Amino acid sequence: MVMSGGREARSKTSVVTPLGLRERTRAAVRGELSRAAMELFVRDGFDQTTVADIAAAAGVSTRSFFRYFPSKETVVLAHLVDIGHQALEQMRAAPAAADPWDVLRAAFEPSLNAIREDPATSLAIYQLLMQSAALRATHSEKGRQWCELLEPELARRLQPVPQSSHDPRARALVSAALACYDAACYAWANTLATVPIDALLDEAIATVRGHPIGGDTAGGNV
């Protein structure tokens, strides 16, 4: 309902503004913890850095740290949750008749943009992933969550429409696309960011991309 001003407008402002300030403050603290953690991880190594080290560098208590992050692993990988939801929005915005592989390729644009905007931090993250078994395990769990998030949207687009929940196509395609993305990121990190991430991802996708879903397979790969 649209309010016309006066007391109603002032009342609504008094309710919304404090909540916005709290959220902005929380985001600022999380951002400071993330920055402090990444600096320490890169300088000292992930396994050698403790939660107490991160909290001290950010100027908060260890107890306060756990109000924002459940573990130091989640500090590194927290951004992947938000990017996963952005990937879903990219898929939903794709044309209804778009090829499933094109839809999945578009889903990676938010993540690719994050890499383009801050390649140094992204490179540091992937180098940490390659060095730490604990981070790799957490990263695998995030990949599973992405798969669960994106699979229903892709299943909705597949032709012919799946007749049961046992249709494996959407999960197979999303899992393959995520594997392509991970392969491209690790290759990018191994080149020390000297090769464009887009080129590596496109090369990985081209390697595994098969015939169009529901289309004529006589014409070869797409």
LINLINPE-V448451 format. One record per residue. N is the residue number from 0. RES is the residue in three letters. PHI is phi in whole degrees, 0 to 359 (none if undefined). PSI is psi as a letter, one per 20 degrees, with the letter a starting at -180 (none if undefined). NEAR is the number of other ideal C-beta (glycine too) atoms within 12 Angstrom. Layout:
BEGIN
n=(N N)
res=(RES RES)
phi=(PHI PHI)
psi=(PSI PSI)
near=(NEAR NEAR)
END
This chain:
BEGIN
n=(0 1 2 3 4 5 6 7 8 9 10 11 12 13 14 15 16 17 18 19 20 21 22 23 24 25 26 27 28 29 30 31 32 33 34 35 36 37 38 39 40 41 42 43 44 45 46 47 48 49 50 51 52 53 54 55 56 57 58 59 60 61 62 63 64 65 66 67 68 69 70 71 72 73 74 75 76 77 78 79 80 81 82 83 84 85 86 87 88 89 90 91 92 93 94 95 96 97 98 99 100 101 102 103 104 105 106 107 108 109 110 111 112 113 114 115 116 117 118 119 120 121 122 123 124 125 126 127 128 129 130 131 132 133 134 135 136 137 138 139 140 141 142 143 144 145 146 147 148 149 150 151 152 153 154 155 156 157 158 159 160 161 162 163 164 165 166 167 168 169 170 171 172 173 174 175 176 177 178 179 180 181 182 183 184 185 186 187 188 189 190 191 192 193 194 195 196 197 198 199 200 201 202 203 204 205 206 207 208 209 210 211 212 213 214 215 216 217 218 219 220 221)
res=(MET VAL MET SER GLY GLY ARG GLU ALA ARG SER LYS THR SER VAL VAL THR PRO LEU GLY LEU ARG GLU ARG THR ARG ALA ALA VAL ARG GLY GLU LEU SER ARG ALA ALA MET GLU LEU PHE VAL ARG ASP GLY PHE ASP GLN THR THR VAL ALA ASP ILE ALA ALA ALA ALA GLY VAL SER THR ARG SER PHE PHE ARG TYR PHE PRO SER LYS GLU THR VAL VAL LEU ALA HIS LEU VAL ASP ILE GLY HIS GLN ALA LEU GLU GLN MET ARG ALA ALA PRO ALA ALA ALA ASP PRO TRP ASP VAL LEU ARG ALA ALA PHE GLU PRO SER LEU ASN ALA ILE ARG GLU ASP PRO ALA THR SER LEU ALA ILE TYR GLN LEU LEU MET GLN SER ALA ALA LEU ARG ALA THR HIS SER GLU LYS GLY ARG GLN TRP CYS GLU LEU LEU GLU PRO GLU LEU ALA ARG ARG LEU GLN PRO VAL PRO GLN SER SER HIS ASP PRO ARG ALA ARG ALA LEU VAL SER ALA ALA LEU ALA CYS TYR ASP ALA ALA CYS TYR ALA TRP ALA ASN THR LEU ALA THR VAL PRO ILE ASP ALA LEU LEU ASP GLU ALA ILE ALA THR VAL ARG GLY HIS PRO ILE GLY GLY ASP THR ALA GLY GLY ASN VAL)
phi=(none 273 267 264 121 67 298 299 295 293 296 296 297 293 279 281 300 301 297 298 295 297 294 294 296 297 296 294 294 300 296 293 297 297 297 298 297 296 298 289 299 291 283 251 100 294 295 278 270 258 299 298 298 296 300 296 295 272 79 232 278 299 299 294 307 287 284 251 220 284 198 288 299 289 297 291 255 300 296 292 296 297 294 299 290 295 298 297 296 298 296 296 276 290 304 300 268 295 297 306 293 293 296 293 298 296 298 275 301 301 292 296 297 298 293 297 287 218 298 296 294 298 297 298 297 289 293 296 300 289 265 244 295 297 292 297 295 294 297 297 294 296 298 296 295 301 299 298 286 272 303 301 295 291 301 297 269 290 238 295 299 304 266 210 282 266 295 272 296 296 296 298 292 295 298 295 295 295 295 298 297 298 298 295 293 293 296 300 294 292 274 58 66 272 249 303 299 300 296 293 294 297 293 295 296 299 293 255 292 258 287 300 296 72 257 282 268 279 270 93 288 252)
psi=(p p q i a b g g g h g g g h g g g h g h g g h h g g h g g g g g g g g g g h g g g h g i q g h i p r h h g g g g h i k r r h h h g i h h p i r h g i g h j h h h g g h g h h g g h g g h i q q h j q p h h h g h g h h i g g g h h h g h h m h g g g g h g h h g h h h p h g h h g h h h h h h g g g g h g h g h g h h h i q p q p p i r i j p i g g g g g g g g g h h g g g g g g h g g h h j k k i p p h g g g g h g g g h h i p b q p p j a p j i j a q none)
near=(5 7 14 9 11 10 11 14 14 13 13 17 16 14 13 15 14 12 14 14 13 13 14 14 16 18 17 17 24 27 20 25 36 31 23 31 43 33 21 30 35 24 17 19 19 34 17 16 29 21 29 20 26 39 28 19 26 29 14 25 17 20 11 21 31 19 16 31 32 14 22 37 31 27 39 38 37 27 30 36 23 21 31 33 21 26 40 31 19 28 38 22 17 26 13 15 14 24 26 39 35 26 34 41 31 31 41 39 26 27 38 30 20 24 31 20 14 19 24 18 24 30 28 30 39 39 27 35 32 21 21 24 15 23 32 22 16 29 31 22 21 31 30 20 24 38 32 21 30 40 35 20 32 42 30 21 32 31 20 12 14 21 10 9 11 10 21 17 26 32 25 22 36 38 25 29 38 39 24 31 43 31 25 34 36 26 26 34 28 19 19 15 24 14 21 18 36 22 17 30 36 24 20 29 33 18 19 25 25 20 17 22 30 16 19 10 12 8 9 11 15 18)
END
